[in-house]
Amino acid sequence: MDKDTIAFIGGGNMARSLIGGLVARGRAPGALRVVEPVEALRTALAADFGVATFDAATGAAAGAGTWVLAVKPQVMKAVCESLAPLAATGRPLVVSIAAGITAGQIDQWLGGGQAVVRTMPNTPSLLGAGATGLFANERVDAAGREAAEALMSAAGLTAWIPDEALMDAVTAVSGSGPAYVFLLAEAMQAAGEAQGLAPDTARTLVLQTLLGAARMLSETGEDAATLRKRVTSPGGTTQAAIESFEGNDFRRLVHEAIAAATRRGRELSAG
Ligand SMILES: NC(=O)c1ccc[n+]([C@@H]2O[C@H](COP(=O)([O-])OP(=O)(O)OC[C@H]3O[C@@H](n4cnc5c(N)ncnc54)[C@H](OP(=O)(O)O)[C@@H]3O)[C@@H](O)[C@H]2O)c1
């Protein structure tokens, strides 16, 4: 078992982002293997990153110290069961990025007794700007945590979650979160157009405003409330808009939306 070798089971969008991030951070491509049934994806991964590709899981997974399970949730059970004999002998660190599949399910499908890190990345991971929640089961040691964190950091920021039940809240906040921003963008653009702006102009202004505001949030070190108050002069235009939002209970809407997503995540995980 080579602890530095990582086998990706599934070479789709998310695996590609992680592999690209790892190679860009200096990880030797020779230590990365990918199992992917689609030949065109295998060829592209080998050509773009110099990684070894396989069409069957067993070849790649044997001897690799870390397995990254990067297939769709629907096929995860079958994929894990096919790998169970190798997991029993190799005892790799298993990192799953599948939404809604618990560490306990993965452990059970792999035969039990496995070190499993369940992660929840989001779509900006595809650009290296992701936010990923990580949960480790009791079999994962300090070195395993470090390895999983280094892996997921290749796609953005990471946060450890102490209790797996909170992964549904992570899914609701950061997993689904980009869609809330996209919804806000849609609504702001439509509202700008309703006020007479040309669609292209409204789109450009909204896009740059969201980007600029997100950069202020992450780069100034100030919290959101402080930044909001700073642009809200008494009696001004921003105050008129904020009062309208607050009067329509914007915070309650967001609270309820995230609670609904958390509940749905819990239901989906329960099967
Ligand atoms: N994309 C995101 O933003 C995002 C965010 C959070 C979590 N995730 C999770 O990440 C996982 C992967 O998502 P993705 O967007 O990367 O999906 P994807 O692009 O569909 O990648 C999955 C790849 O795995 C391949 N595959 C299927 N069965 C396989 C097997 N038995 N052995 C090896 N490879 C197999 C698929 O091939 P076929 O097409 O032939 O089936 C596909 O190319 C999912 O579980 C998803 O829940 C994704």
The ligand as a MOL file (V3000), in Angstrom:
LIG
                    3D

  0  0  0     0  0            999 V3000
M  V30 BEGIN CTAB
M  V30 COUNTS 48 52 0 0 0
M  V30 BEGIN ATOM
M  V30 1 N -20.2410 18.5690 -9.5600 0
M  V30 2 C -20.3920 19.1430 -8.3740 0
M  V30 3 O -20.3820 20.3610 -8.2400 0
M  V30 4 C -20.5450 18.3440 -7.1110 0
M  V30 5 C -20.7490 19.0030 -5.8980 0
M  V30 6 C -20.8570 18.2460 -4.7290 0
M  V30 7 C -20.7500 16.8630 -4.7830 0
M  V30 8 N -20.5620 16.2570 -5.9820 0 CHG=1
M  V30 9 C -20.4750 14.8050 -6.0050 0
M  V30 10 O -19.3600 14.4010 -6.7380 0
M  V30 11 C -19.6320 13.1510 -7.3380 0
M  V30 12 C -19.1880 13.2010 -8.7800 0
M  V30 13 O -19.8720 14.2750 -9.4200 0
M  V30 14 P -19.4050 14.7960 -10.8390 0
M  V30 15 O -20.1120 16.0760 -11.0670 0
M  V30 16 O -17.9270 14.7500 -10.9490 0 CHG=-1
M  V30 17 O -20.0890 13.6500 -11.7440 0
M  V30 18 P -19.6870 13.1030 -13.1810 0
M  V30 19 O -19.0390 14.1760 -13.9870 0
M  V30 20 O -20.8650 12.3610 -13.7230 0
M  V30 21 O -18.5270 12.0590 -12.8230 0
M  V30 22 C -18.7030 10.7320 -12.4260 0
M  V30 23 C -17.8850 9.8460 -13.3770 0
M  V30 24 O -17.7610 8.5450 -12.8170 0
M  V30 25 C -17.9300 7.6140 -13.8580 0
M  V30 26 N -18.3080 6.2940 -13.3680 0
M  V30 27 C -19.5420 5.7290 -13.3120 0
M  V30 28 N -19.4740 4.4720 -12.8270 0
M  V30 29 C -18.1830 4.2270 -12.5590 0
M  V30 30 C -17.4760 3.1090 -12.0470 0
M  V30 31 N -18.0990 1.9850 -11.7280 0
M  V30 32 N -16.1380 3.1940 -11.8940 0
M  V30 33 C -15.5090 4.3220 -12.2170 0
M  V30 34 N -16.1150 5.4130 -12.7250 0
M  V30 35 C -17.4330 5.3720 -12.8970 0
M  V30 36 C -18.9990 8.2480 -14.7130 0
M  V30 37 O -19.0480 7.6340 -15.9860 0
M  V30 38 P -20.5120 7.5100 -16.7340 0
M  V30 39 O -20.8120 8.8940 -17.2000 0
M  V30 40 O -20.2700 6.5230 -17.8160 0
M  V30 41 O -21.4870 7.0180 -15.6970 0
M  V30 42 C -18.5600 9.6920 -14.7530 0
M  V30 43 O -17.6370 9.9520 -15.7790 0
M  V30 44 C -21.1160 12.8710 -7.1750 0
M  V30 45 O -21.2880 11.8400 -6.2190 0
M  V30 46 C -21.6850 14.1690 -6.6700 0
M  V30 47 O -22.7090 13.9500 -5.7020 0
M  V30 48 C -20.4580 16.9630 -7.1480 0
M  V30 END ATOM
M  V30 BEGIN BOND
M  V30 1 1 1 2
M  V30 2 2 2 3
M  V30 3 1 2 4
M  V30 4 1 4 5
M  V30 5 2 4 48
M  V30 6 2 5 6
M  V30 7 1 6 7
M  V30 8 2 7 8
M  V30 9 1 8 9
M  V30 10 1 8 48
M  V30 11 1 9 10
M  V30 12 1 9 46
M  V30 13 1 10 11
M  V30 14 1 11 12
M  V30 15 1 11 44
M  V30 16 1 12 13
M  V30 17 1 13 14
M  V30 18 2 14 15
M  V30 19 1 14 16
M  V30 20 1 14 17
M  V30 21 1 17 18
M  V30 22 2 18 19
M  V30 23 1 18 20
M  V30 24 1 18 21
M  V30 25 1 21 22
M  V30 26 1 22 23
M  V30 27 1 23 24
M  V30 28 1 23 42
M  V30 29 1 24 25
M  V30 30 1 25 26
M  V30 31 1 25 36
M  V30 32 1 26 27
M  V30 33 1 26 35
M  V30 34 2 27 28
M  V30 35 1 28 29
M  V30 36 1 29 30
M  V30 37 2 29 35
M  V30 38 1 30 31
M  V30 39 2 30 32
M  V30 40 1 32 33
M  V30 41 2 33 34
M  V30 42 1 34 35
M  V30 43 1 36 37
M  V30 44 1 36 42
M  V30 45 1 37 38
M  V30 46 2 38 39
M  V30 47 1 38 40
M  V30 48 1 38 41
M  V30 49 1 42 43
M  V30 50 1 44 45
M  V30 51 1 44 46
M  V30 52 1 46 47
M  V30 END BOND
M  V30 END CTAB
M  END
